[in-house]
Amino acid sequence: MVDEALKIEMGKQGIVVTSLQELYNWGRRGSVWPMNFGLACCAIEMIATTMARYDMARFGAEVFRPSPRQADLLIVSGTVTKKMAPQVVRLYNQMPEPRYVIAMGACAISGGPFKQGYNVLKGIDRYIPVDVHIPGCPPRPEALLEAFITLQKKIDAQPLTGEGRPRFLDAAAQGEFPVPVPGEHDLEPASNKGVWPVPVVIR
Amino acid sequence: MQKDFIPMMAANPYFSLTLLFLAALGFGLTPLGLAWLWGKVFSPPKPNPVKNAIYECGLVSKGDAWVQFRSSYYLYAIIFLIFDVESIFLLPFAVAFTGLGAAACVAMLVFVLMLIEGLAWAWAKGVLTWA
C-alpha cells in the first residue's frame, strides 16, 4: 500500500497511483443501483431524492431497478408490517451479491410510531443485515443522501481480502437469510439469530 | 508465396471490415470475459432455492415459468390472417381498378372467394361464437 501523504504529493506532480482494491471499490460505490421498492410514506421522500431537486444521480444511484436480480441496494423505506416482512426478506434473498440495505426512517429501524401495533415488525434488522440506519419520520431527502454517502464510504473502506471483506468475497459468509412465515401469534422465527442478537429484557 | 499472402489479404475490400468486426467483438466480449473471470476467481457462488426462485415481486411464485398456451389459438391467427391479407391485397386492387382487364378481376374474385371459404369454414366450426 502506498502512503496516503505520498500519494497526494505524487498527485500534485501529475502521477496517479492506485491499487486494484481502490479501483474496484471506486467502481462499486459509483454504480450502486437501488431497488424500485417503496413501502410507505418514506418512499415518497425516496422518490423525491431521485428527482431533479435532490438528484441522487450525482452519486451514481439513479438507476432504480424494478427487479431484485439487477439491484445492489435495498432501501427499506417505511413501515414493515408482519404481512410484508416475508416479502422484503425474500426480495433481499433474490438480490445478487454484493447487496446492501439502508433502513430508512423510524419504522424501518424500530417500528417507529407504530411500534405498539400488533402487526408491525419492530425493525427490519431482525431479519436482514442493515448497513445504514437513518432516523426520521420521514427522513428528509438530504438524510437519505447522507445515508447513501455513508454507504459509499463503507464500500470504499471494504478490503478485498482478509478480515472485514464484503460478504460476497467470503465463502463462509451467510448466503441465504431465512424467510419468516406467519405463525399463530407472530412471525416464525421472530428474528434471524445470526443477524440480530435477541436483547435480554431485565424487568 | 508466403510473402505475398499478407499484402493480398490487405488488398481485399473486406479486410478493413473484418478487422473492425473483430475489434467490435473484442470490445464487447473482453469486459464480459473479465467480469466472468473476476466472479469465478474471487466471489464464491452461493445459490439457494429462494434466490433461484422465479421472481414474482417477492411473493412465492406459483407454477412454472414455462407456461404452455393452448394450441387452439391458431384459429384466431388464421381468422386474423384472412382479414389482414384481404385488406392488403384489396387496397392495390381498388387503386388500380379502372385500368384492369376482365382476367384480373376474375383472379381477384377467386382470391376473395378463397378467403371467404376460409371464413365460412371457421364459421361452420363455431370459431366465431365467443364462449
Interface residues (C-beta under 8 A of the other chain):
Chain A: S67 P68 R69 P86 Q87 V88 R90 L91 N93 Q94 E97 L160 F168 L169 D170 A171 G175 E176 V179
Chain B: F42 S43 P44 K46 P47 N48 V50 K51 A53 Y55 C57 G58 L59 V60
